[in-house]
Amino acid sequence: MMLLSIENIEDRLRSRFRQQVVDQGINDAVKFLQQWSYLSSQVTRLHGAALARINVPDIQYLLAEIAYGECGSGNKDKIHSKLLTNLINQSPFAYSITQELDTYFVDVFEETVVELSQMSQDEAIGFIVGLEAPAYQILQLLREALLGVGISYIDVLNSEYFVIHNAVEKEHQESGHEAMEIIMNSGFELSKIHKGGDQAINFLIKMIGDA
């Protein structure tokens, strides 16, 4: 089936994530948070691997901007994974959530970094777009999981982690969207962008889809 537009690609990726992750729900909130916490602490490595494949300066800037935001925009106390840990520590299940992750998930992540570092640049930017496309769906799941481990609704919504993500996720998606437009204007194919995005959804399904 013909991929007609960037929006079409993003909608397809979100739809697939919804069907295979969101609609399935969370069976184990502790496990979900353990896996997401690990992914949050390592996600900038994915941006770095993608950045290594990109030779278009404007796209390099966009990817670096996303990674910079994840790292606290210059303030190490605002690193997103640290803010998430601060929130998780309010749960009576914090000890279990912060235990070392099963090696299966670590291996999946490491293999994905290697694969991403070998992609073409249009596939690499597609991967980052796929990673960002379901951001609001992931926040919905994350909110559900945090409530499930005994953190109050008010504490979740007022946490620095959620305040920041509600503000920046749209910017991240817009950056990915802008990067795809630049890629297309440089003569790359929508099908290759979609391929990278689909690989990102596969990755997310493996990392958090079975919790």
Phi and psi in degrees as GROMACS dihedral restraints (atoms count N, CA, C in turn):
[ dihedral_restraints ]
;  ai    aj    ak    al  type     phi  dphi    fc
    3     4     5     6     1   -68.1    20    10
    4     5     6     7     1   132.4    20    10
    6     7     8     9     1   -87.4    20    10
    7     8     9    10     1   115.1    20    10
    9    10    11    12     1   -90.1    20    10
   10    11    12    13     1   -26.2    20    10
   12    13    14    15     1  -159.7    20    10
   13    14    15    16     1   169.0    20    10
   15    16    17    18     1   -60.7    20    10
   16    17    18    19     1   -45.0    20    10
   18    19    20    21     1   -59.4    20    10
   19    20    21    22     1   -36.6    20    10
   21    22    23    24     1   -62.4    20    10
   22    23    24    25     1   -42.3    20    10
   24    25    26    27     1   -62.7    20    10
   25    26    27    28     1   -49.6    20    10
   27    28    29    30     1   -61.5    20    10
   28    29    30    31     1   -41.3    20    10
   30    31    32    33     1   -63.0    20    10
   31    32    33    34     1   -40.8    20    10
   33    34    35    36     1   -63.8    20    10
   34    35    36    37     1   -42.2    20    10
   36    37    38    39     1   -65.2    20    10
   37    38    39    40     1   -43.8    20    10
   39    40    41    42     1   -63.9    20    10
   40    41    42    43     1   -40.2    20    10
   42    43    44    45     1   -63.5    20    10
   43    44    45    46     1   -42.3    20    10
   45    46    47    48     1   -65.3    20    10
   46    47    48    49     1   -41.9    20    10
   48    49    50    51     1   -63.8    20    10
   49    50    51    52     1   -41.8    20    10
   51    52    53    54     1   -60.9    20    10
   52    53    54    55     1   -46.1    20    10
   54    55    56    57     1   -66.3    20    10
   55    56    57    58     1   -39.6    20    10
   57    58    59    60     1   -96.2    20    10
   58    59    60    61     1   -13.4    20    10
   60    61    62    63     1  -126.8    20    10
   61    62    63    64     1   -60.4    20    10
   63    64    65    66     1   -61.7    20    10
   64    65    66    67     1   -49.0    20    10
   66    67    68    69     1   -66.3    20    10
   67    68    69    70     1   -21.7    20    10
   69    70    71    72     1   -77.7    20    10
   70    71    72    73     1   -23.5    20    10
   72    73    74    75     1    76.5    20    10
   73    74    75    76     1   178.1    20    10
   75    76    77    78     1  -104.6    20    10
   76    77    78    79     1   121.8    20    10
   78    79    80    81     1   -87.6    20    10
   79    80    81    82     1   -32.1    20    10
   81    82    83    84     1  -138.0    20    10
   82    83    84    85     1   100.2    20    10
   84    85    86    87     1   -63.4    20    10
   85    86    87    88     1   -36.4    20    10
   87    88    89    90     1   -63.5    20    10
   88    89    90    91     1   -45.8    20    10
   90    91    92    93     1   -65.1    20    10
   91    92    93    94     1   -42.5    20    10
   93    94    95    96     1   -58.9    20    10
   94    95    96    97     1   -46.9    20    10
   96    97    98    99     1   -68.4    20    10
   97    98    99   100     1   -34.1    20    10
   99   100   101   102     1   -62.4    20    10
  100   101   102   103     1   -45.6    20    10
  102   103   104   105     1   -70.0    20    10
  103   104   105   106     1   -41.6    20    10
  105   106   107   108     1   -69.1    20    10
  106   107   108   109     1   -36.3    20    10
  108   109   110   111     1   -61.5    20    10
  109   110   111   112     1   -41.8    20    10
  111   112   113   114     1   -63.8    20    10
  112   113   114   115     1   -46.9    20    10
  114   115   116   117     1   -60.8    20    10
  115   116   117   118     1   -40.8    20    10
  117   118   119   120     1   -61.4    20    10
  118   119   120   121     1   -37.2    20    10
  120   121   122   123     1   -74.0    20    10
  121   122   123   124     1   -17.4    20    10
  123   124   125   126     1  -115.3    20    10
  124   125   126   127     1    -5.2    20    10
  126   127   128   129     1   -61.1    20    10
  127   128   129   130     1   -31.2    20    10
  129   130   131   132     1   -65.7    20    10
  130   131   132   133     1   -19.9    20    10
  132   133   134   135     1   -66.8    20    10
  133   134   135   136     1   -32.2    20    10
  135   136   137   138     1   -67.7    20    10
  136   137   138   139     1   -42.8    20    10
  138   139   140   141     1   -62.1    20    10
  139   140   141   142     1   -39.5    20    10
  141   142   143   144     1   -65.1    20    10
  142   143   144   145     1   -41.1    20    10
  144   145   146   147     1   -64.5    20    10
  145   146   147   148     1   -40.0    20    10
  147   148   149   150     1   -67.1    20    10
  148   149   150   151     1   -42.1    20    10
  150   151   152   153     1   -58.5    20    10
  151   152   153   154     1   -35.3    20    10
  153   154   155   156     1   -66.0    20    10
  154   155   156   157     1   -19.6    20    10
  156   157   158   159     1   -93.9    20    10
  157   158   159   160     1   -10.0    20    10
  159   160   161   162     1   -97.0    20    10
  160   161   162   163     1   128.3    20    10
  162   163   164   165     1  -112.4    20    10
  163   164   165   166     1     6.9    20    10
  165   166   167   168     1   -95.7    20    10
  166   167   168   169     1   114.2    20    10
  168   169   170   171     1   -53.1    20    10
  169   170   171   172     1   -40.8    20    10
  171   172   173   174     1   -63.3    20    10
  172   173   174   175     1   -35.5    20    10
  174   175   176   177     1   -76.5    20    10
  175   176   177   178     1   -36.2    20    10
  177   178   179   180     1   -55.3    20    10
  178   179   180   181     1   -44.7    20    10
  180   181   182   183     1   -60.0    20    10
  181   182   183   184     1   -45.6    20    10
  183   184   185   186     1   -63.7    20    10
  184   185   186   187     1   -43.1    20    10
  186   187   188   189     1   -67.3    20    10
  187   188   189   190     1   -41.1    20    10
  189   190   191   192     1   -63.7    20    10
  190   191   192   193     1   -35.7    20    10
  192   193   194   195     1   -64.6    20    10
  193   194   195   196     1   -42.7    20    10
  195   196   197   198     1   -62.5    20    10
  196   197   198   199     1   -47.2    20    10
  198   199   200   201     1   -62.7    20    10
  199   200   201   202     1   -39.8    20    10
  201   202   203   204     1   -60.9    20    10
  202   203   204   205     1   -40.6    20    10
  204   205   206   207     1   -64.4    20    10
  205   206   207   208     1   -43.4    20    10
  207   208   209   210     1   -59.9    20    10
  208   209   210   211     1   -31.2    20    10
  210   211   212   213     1   -89.5    20    10
  211   212   213   214     1    13.6    20    10
  213   214   215   216     1    92.4    20    10
  214   215   216   217     1    10.1    20    10
  216   217   218   219     1    51.6    20    10
  217   218   219   220     1    42.3    20    10
  219   220   221   222     1    96.2    20    10
  220   221   222   223     1    -5.3    20    10
  222   223   224   225     1  -114.7    20    10
  223   224   225   226     1   108.9    20    10
  225   226   227   228     1   -64.7    20    10
  226   227   228   229     1   -21.0    20    10
  228   229   230   231     1   -77.5    20    10
  229   230   231   232     1   -12.2    20    10
  231   232   233   234     1  -104.8    20    10
  232   233   234   235     1     9.0    20    10
  234   235   236   237     1   -54.4    20    10
  235   236   237   238     1   130.7    20    10
  237   238   239   240     1   -58.6    20    10
  238   239   240   241     1   -39.6    20    10
  240   241   242   243     1   -66.2    20    10
  241   242   243   244     1   -31.5    20    10
  243   244   245   246     1   -69.7    20    10
  244   245   246   247     1   -41.6    20    10
  246   247   248   249     1   -63.2    20    10
  247   248   249   250     1   -37.2    20    10
  249   250   251   252     1   -65.5    20    10
  250   251   252   253     1   -42.8    20    10
  252   253   254   255     1   -61.2    20    10
  253   254   255   256     1   -41.2    20    10
  255   256   257   258     1   -57.7    20    10
  256   257   258   259     1   -40.2    20    10
  258   259   260   261     1   -70.0    20    10
  259   260   261   262     1   -46.3    20    10
  261   262   263   264     1   -59.5    20    10
  262   263   264   265     1   -34.2    20    10
  264   265   266   267     1   -65.1    20    10
  265   266   267   268     1   -10.8    20    10
  267   268   269   270     1   -81.3    20    10
  268   269   270   271     1    -8.5    20    10
  270   271   272   273     1   -88.2    20    10
  271   272   273   274     1   143.3    20    10
  273   274   275   276     1   -66.5    20    10
  274   275   276   277     1   -12.2    20    10
  276   277   278   279     1   -99.8    20    10
  277   278   279   280     1    13.0    20    10
  279   280   281   282     1   -55.8    20    10
  280   281   282   283     1   -40.4    20    10
  282   283   284   285     1   -60.1    20    10
  283   284   285   286     1   -46.4    20    10
  285   286   287   288     1   -65.4    20    10
  286   287   288   289     1   -38.9    20    10
  288   289   290   291     1   -65.8    20    10
  289   290   291   292     1   -35.5    20    10
  291   292   293   294     1   -92.0    20    10
  292   293   294   295     1    11.0    20    10
  294   295   296   297     1   -71.8    20    10
  295   296   297   298     1   160.4    20    10
  297   298   299   300     1   -59.9    20    10
  298   299   300   301     1   138.1    20    10
  300   301   302   303     1   -76.5    20    10
  301   302   303   304     1   148.7    20    10
  303   304   305   306     1   -54.2    20    10
  304   305   306   307     1   139.5    20    10
  306   307   308   309     1   -62.4    20    10
  307   308   309   310     1   -23.6    20    10
  309   310   311   312     1   -56.1    20    10
  310   311   312   313     1   -47.3    20    10
  312   313   314   315     1   -70.0    20    10
  313   314   315   316     1   -37.4    20    10
  315   316   317   318     1   -62.1    20    10
  316   317   318   319     1   -43.5    20    10
  318   319   320   321     1   -64.1    20    10
  319   320   321   322     1   -42.0    20    10
  321   322   323   324     1   -58.6    20    10
  322   323   324   325     1   -44.7    20    10
  324   325   326   327     1   -63.3    20    10
  325   326   327   328     1   -48.3    20    10
  327   328   329   330     1   -62.7    20    10
  328   329   330   331     1   -40.2    20    10
  330   331   332   333     1   -64.3    20    10
  331   332   333   334     1   -36.7    20    10
  333   334   335   336     1   -67.9    20    10
  334   335   336   337     1   -38.9    20    10
  336   337   338   339     1   -59.8    20    10
  337   338   339   340     1   -43.3    20    10
  339   340   341   342     1   -64.2    20    10
  340   341   342   343     1   -46.1    20    10
  342   343   344   345     1   -61.2    20    10
  343   344   345   346     1   -43.2    20    10
  345   346   347   348     1   -64.6    20    10
  346   347   348   349     1   -36.7    20    10
  348   349   350   351     1   -70.9    20    10
  349   350   351   352     1    -7.5    20    10
  351   352   353   354     1  -113.5    20    10
  352   353   354   355     1     2.3    20    10
  354   355   356   357     1   -74.6    20    10
  355   356   357   358     1   161.2    20    10
  357   358   359   360     1   -70.4    20    10
  358   359   360   361     1   163.2    20    10
  360   361   362   363     1   -67.9    20    10
  361   362   363   364     1   -32.5    20    10
  363   364   365   366     1   -70.0    20    10
  364   365   366   367     1   -36.5    20    10
  366   367   368   369     1   -67.5    20    10
  367   368   369   370     1   -38.4    20    10
  369   370   371   372     1   -64.6    20    10
  370   371   372   373     1   -44.3    20    10
  372   373   374   375     1   -69.5    20    10
  373   374   375   376     1   -32.9    20    10
  375   376   377   378     1   -61.7    20    10
  376   377   378   379     1   -37.9    20    10
  378   379   380   381     1   -62.2    20    10
  379   380   381   382     1   -45.5    20    10
  381   382   383   384     1   -65.7    20    10
  382   383   384   385     1   -38.6    20    10
  384   385   386   387     1   -62.4    20    10
  385   386   387   388     1   -42.8    20    10
  387   388   389   390     1   -64.0    20    10
  388   389   390   391     1   -34.9    20    10
  390   391   392   393     1   -66.9    20    10
  391   392   393   394     1   -36.5    20    10
  393   394   395   396     1   -88.0    20    10
  394   395   396   397     1   -24.9    20    10
  396   397   398   399     1   -54.9    20    10
  397   398   399   400     1   -44.8    20    10
  399   400   401   402     1   -91.8    20    10
  400   401   402   403     1    25.8    20    10
  402   403   404   405     1   -56.1    20    10
  403   404   405   406     1   -44.7    20    10
  405   406   407   408     1   -70.1    20    10
  406   407   408   409     1   -32.9    20    10
  408   409   410   411     1   -65.2    20    10
  409   410   411   412     1   -38.9    20    10
  411   412   413   414     1   -66.8    20    10
  412   413   414   415     1   -40.9    20    10
  414   415   416   417     1   -60.7    20    10
  415   416   417   418     1   -36.8    20    10
  417   418   419   420     1   -62.4    20    10
  418   419   420   421     1   -46.3    20    10
  420   421   422   423     1   -64.4    20    10
  421   422   423   424     1   -41.0    20    10
  423   424   425   426     1   -64.1    20    10
  424   425   426   427     1   -42.0    20    10
  426   427   428   429     1   -60.8    20    10
  427   428   429   430     1   -44.8    20    10
  429   430   431   432     1   -60.3    20    10
  430   431   432   433     1   -42.8    20    10
  432   433   434   435     1   -67.2    20    10
  433   434   435   436     1   -41.4    20    10
  435   436   437   438     1   -65.1    20    10
  436   437   438   439     1   -39.0    20    10
  438   439   440   441     1   -64.7    20    10
  439   440   441   442     1   -35.4    20    10
  441   442   443   444     1   -69.2    20    10
  442   443   444   445     1   -18.1    20    10
  444   445   446   447     1  -106.6    20    10
  445   446   447   448     1    22.4    20    10
  447   448   449   450     1    90.2    20    10
  448   449   450   451     1    14.2    20    10
  450   451   452   453     1   -93.7    20    10
  451   452   453   454     1   134.2    20    10
  453   454   455   456     1   -68.4    20    10
  454   455   456   457     1   153.5    20    10
  456   457   458   459     1   -57.3    20    10
  457   458   459   460     1   -43.8    20    10
  459   460   461   462     1   -64.2    20    10
  460   461   462   463     1   -42.9    20    10
  462   463   464   465     1   -64.7    20    10
  463   464   465   466     1   -35.9    20    10
  465   466   467   468     1   -66.6    20    10
  466   467   468   469     1   -52.8    20    10
  468   469   470   471     1   -66.7    20    10
  469   470   471   472     1   -32.5    20    10
  471   472   473   474     1   -89.0    20    10
  472   473   474   475     1    -2.3    20    10
  474   475   476   477     1   -66.4    20    10
  475   476   477   478     1   149.6    20    10
  477   478   479   480     1   -60.2    20    10
  478   479   480   481     1   -35.2    20    10
  480   481   482   483     1   -59.1    20    10
  481   482   483   484     1   -48.5    20    10
  483   484   485   486     1   -75.2    20    10
  484   485   486   487     1   -36.1    20    10
  486   487   488   489     1   -59.9    20    10
  487   488   489   490     1   -45.8    20    10
  489   490   491   492     1   -65.1    20    10
  490   491   492   493     1   -45.8    20    10
  492   493   494   495     1   -69.0    20    10
  493   494   495   496     1   -35.2    20    10
  495   496   497   498     1   -63.2    20    10
  496   497   498   499     1   -28.5    20    10
  498   499   500   501     1   -84.1    20    10
  499   500   501   502     1   -36.7    20    10
  501   502   503   504     1  -100.7    20    10
  502   503   504   505     1   -18.0    20    10
  504   505   506   507     1   -61.7    20    10
  505   506   507   508     1   -37.3    20    10
  507   508   509   510     1   -63.7    20    10
  508   509   510   511     1   -39.0    20    10
  510   511   512   513     1   -63.2    20    10
  511   512   513   514     1   -41.8    20    10
  513   514   515   516     1   -61.6    20    10
  514   515   516   517     1   -44.0    20    10
  516   517   518   519     1   -66.3    20    10
  517   518   519   520     1   -38.4    20    10
  519   520   521   522     1   -65.7    20    10
  520   521   522   523     1   -35.8    20    10
  522   523   524   525     1   -64.7    20    10
  523   524   525   526     1   -43.7    20    10
  525   526   527   528     1   -63.6    20    10
  526   527   528   529     1   -39.3    20    10
  528   529   530   531     1   -63.4    20    10
  529   530   531   532     1   -44.4    20    10
  531   532   533   534     1   -63.6    20    10
  532   533   534   535     1   -39.4    20    10
  534   535   536   537     1   -63.5    20    10
  535   536   537   538     1   -39.8    20    10
  537   538   539   540     1   -65.1    20    10
  538   539   540   541     1   -37.8    20    10
  540   541   542   543     1   -63.2    20    10
  541   542   543   544     1   -40.5    20    10
  543   544   545   546     1   -63.7    20    10
  544   545   546   547     1   -43.6    20    10
  546   547   548   549     1   -58.1    20    10
  547   548   549   550     1   -46.4    20    10
  549   550   551   552     1   -64.1    20    10
  550   551   552   553     1   -40.2    20    10
  552   553   554   555     1   -68.0    20    10
  553   554   555   556     1   -18.1    20    10
  555   556   557   558     1   -89.1    20    10
  556   557   558   559     1     1.7    20    10
  558   559   560   561     1    97.5    20    10
  559   560   561   562     1    14.0    20    10
  561   562   563   564     1   -87.3    20    10
  562   563   564   565     1   167.2    20    10
  564   565   566   567     1   -99.9    20    10
  565   566   567   568     1   139.3    20    10
  567   568   569   570     1   -58.4    20    10
  568   569   570   571     1   -36.8    20    10
  570   571   572   573     1   -62.9    20    10
  571   572   573   574     1   -35.3    20    10
  573   574   575   576     1   -73.6    20    10
  574   575   576   577     1   -36.3    20    10
  576   577   578   579     1   -62.8    20    10
  577   578   579   580     1   -44.1    20    10
  579   580   581   582     1   -62.8    20    10
  580   581   582   583     1   -38.2    20    10
  582   583   584   585     1   -59.1    20    10
  583   584   585   586     1   -45.9    20    10
  585   586   587   588     1   -63.2    20    10
  586   587   588   589     1   -40.8    20    10
  588   589   590   591     1   -63.6    20    10
  589   590   591   592     1   -39.3    20    10
  591   592   593   594     1   -65.7    20    10
  592   593   594   595     1   -36.3    20    10
  594   595   596   597     1   -65.1    20    10
  595   596   597   598     1   -35.5    20    10
  597   598   599   600     1   -65.9    20    10
  598   599   600   601     1   -41.1    20    10
  600   601   602   603     1   -65.8    20    10
  601   602   603   604     1   -40.2    20    10
  603   604   605   606     1   -57.0    20    10
  604   605   606   607     1   -43.2    20    10
  606   607   608   609     1   -61.2    20    10
  607   608   609   610     1   -48.7    20    10
  609   610   611   612     1   -62.8    20    10
  610   611   612   613     1   -37.9    20    10
  612   613   614   615     1   -62.9    20    10
  613   614   615   616     1   -41.7    20    10
  615   616   617   618     1   -67.6    20    10
  616   617   618   619     1   -38.0    20    10
  618   619   620   621     1   -77.9    20    10
  619   620   621   622     1   -38.1    20    10
  621   622   623   624     1  -132.0    20    10
  622   623   624   625     1    -0.7    20    10
  624   625   626   627     1   -80.3    20    10
  625   626   627   628     1    -9.1    20    10
  627   628   629   630     1  -110.6    20    10
  628   629   630   631     1    10.3    20    10
